[in-house]
């Protein structure tokens, strides 16, 4: 299957869609909390709950056209990607309209409904268990930026925290490529499909994390935690609690509590974490002298740097370099 064949496959009407087209859309339906009822609406697909929970990877499901999807919830994460056209997804509080290229990541157990998709509205749902993401994505981001980690924490929170994360991804160059390649491989499984699909889903979430970080720069309010984390990332060498509070026109004590509430870390811990992350990255990927690396990471006191590094990594910078340096 190539990209043109994928387009043709997705645009072709399934038997369920042909029936939906004849019956027309219903006006309203009750909230569905039992996924088996959804399975009865799409009997040819089998049990979604059983399929997602048993799958060692993401499951792709195209939303059936010509009929609305009533309010429902489930225990897996759902990444809804607008392949073409548009669709509105409604939550208990608010709604989002996806246009081509946009996507929304819906947390588990969050009740939501989808508007009726017409002929040119192709909505692709990636159904992903937390178990799979924990094993294949989250544990690879220990050195990621504050915002990437905040993104991951949002995914890991229980259903009481984040209903969904909206990504204005229509301008992304890479996301449609990764998604199409994933789908082509998913529909045409080969010997190495498992490895390809795992790699593609990681690329998809990497791109989403990058989009989330980029849109945070202009989308969030100045005192939003994402904007504050970005400021610390960009000024970690010189910023203090006082200078950061001045920048955001906030009381230092309030800012300190706000950071702690949203990240479970205080200001100094975040700064130290970023400095040490930068130092570890340079130790792994450069041959700079350790004293120079300490300076690049924002440390004036080399003894303090050695102390903090050992506390964090359990070894000296030199030992860390010997174990991890790709330049050696």
HUBEL-V83796 format. One record per backbone hydrogen bond with DSSP energy under -1.0 kcal/mol. NH is the residue of the N-H (numbers start at 0). CO is the residue of the C=O. Records with the same first field share a line. If there is no record, write none. Layout:
BEGIN
NH->CO  CO
END
This chain:
BEGIN
5->1
6->2
7->3
8->4
9->5
10->6
11->7
17->13
18->14
19->15
20->16
21->17
22->18
23->19
31->70
36->33
38->34
39->35
40->36
44->41
50->46
51->47
52->48
53->49
54->50
58->126
60->124
62->122
65->116
68->113
71->111
72->31
76->127
77->105
78->125
79->103
80->123
81->101
82->80  121
83->121
86->97
88->95
89->112
90->93
95->88
97->86
100->81
101->98
102->166
103->79
104->164
105->77
106->162
108->73
109->106
111->71
112->89
113->68
114->87
120->117
121->83
123->80
124->60
125->78
126->58
127->76
132->128
133->129
134->130
135->131
136->132
137->132
139->136
140->137
143->140
148->144
149->145
150->146
151->147
152->148
153->149
154->150
155->151
156->152
160->157
164->104
166->102
168->166
171->168
177->173
178->174
179->175
180->176
181->177
182->178
183->179
184->180
185->181
186->182
192->189
195->191
196->192
197->193
198->194
199->195
200->196
201->197
202->198
203->199
204->200
205->201
206->202
207->203
208->204
209->205
210->206
211->207
212->208
213->209
214->210
215->211
216->213
218->214
223->220
227->223
228->224
229->225
230->226
231->227
232->228
233->229
234->230
237->234
238->234
243->239
244->240
245->241
246->242
247->243
249->244
254->250
255->251
256->252
257->253
258->254
259->255
260->256
261->257
262->258
263->259
269->265
270->266
271->267
272->268
273->269
274->270
275->271
276->272
277->273
278->274
279->275
280->276
281->277
282->278
283->279
284->280
285->281
292->288
293->289
294->290
295->291
296->292
297->294
298->293
304->300
305->301
306->302
307->303
308->304
309->305
310->306
311->307
312->308
313->309
319->315
320->316
321->317
322->318
323->319
324->320
325->283
END
